[in-house]
Amino acid sequence: MIKKIDETNKTIIRSLKDGRKAYSAIADELGITENTVRTRVNKMIEDGVLQITGLVNPEYIPSFQVAMMGIKVKTLDLETKAKELTRLNGVISCAVVTGRYDLILQIELCDTEGLSLLEFFKNELNKVKDITEVETFIVYQSHNLV
């Protein structure tokens, strides 16, 4: 279901690029009360509009890697395929996209936890049928990656 987002909510979302930013600081910037910000954020989370997560910079953790994968599939039911991919171990997100690939997958890999790129292909990605092509991009540095 498509939700309408007013300008205040859009500004709150932009302010939450730093997920640790205090609601009081956002309220001061917008000229509204902290309680209004808190209520709006909670409502957007409840409605599935907003998700606040932590991101790791792989540059600082030697055994940790973030990878992006461009994936082509045989089916046109891309939403179902995306949901299937998000259930795999190590997957952060899956986006339905236009262009060369049908889906872009973001994954976290950690050799010390038994999930290398090869293990992801063999033990996770192999579970998904109808994949015709995969191209992997290892993230060395990330800047505002969401």
ABEGO torsion letter per residue (X at the ends): XBBBBBAAAAAAAAAAABAABBAAAAAAAAGBBAAAAAAAAAAAAAAGABBBBBBBBAAABAABBBBBBBBBBABABAAAAAAAAAABBGBABBBBBBEABABBBBBBBBAAAGBBAAAAAAAAAAABBGBABBBBBBBABBBGBX
